[in-house]
Amino acid sequence: MSVKKELPLFLTKAKKQAHSLNAEYKVNEYGAKEFLFKEGDFIYWNKKMGTNPFGGQEILFYQQKPIWILNYWGYFQDKKRQKEVEAFLEKVLFRVSEEMPIRGPEKIQELIRGEIWSYEIIGKPQIEKFKISEFIKINNETVYEGYIHGGIIK
């Protein structure tokens, strides 16, 4: 199997580990939270910094060489509900799939405690190259927005 075919499968598996409830993030000497997942010749490295706004980077290595990168930056508009919006975002990101290994599903909507929560990606994410925006809304009011870009690197 080629690296290009294995990439979505490994990326999906790594991201599910990174966004699971028992994911272990370690704090490095600069205060960034880091998550590392290794399997075979692949390594996934996620670094998160800040709280609101926050940013980070995901790098995928194959045989010790970086082959894919994703940069993200986002903020929560409703600071009072930040924790529950963060939890919803993590739940969405856990739904990553091989068909859409960049973030979560392109669009979802759920009824939570009588409120309509939605997540939507704007843009056309392709694993090779992407520039997208993501939004979480509660009852049609935006409470989170994020900006993500990246792709294959050589």
Secondary structure, DSSP 8 states (H G I E B T S, - for coil): --HHHHHHHHHHHHHHHHTSTT---EE-TTS-EEEEEEETTEEEEEEEEESSSEEEEEEEEETTEEEEEEEEEEEES-GGGHHHHHHHHHHHHHT-BTTB-SSS-SEEEEEETTEEEEEEEES--BTTEEEEEEEEEETTEEEEEEEEEEEE--
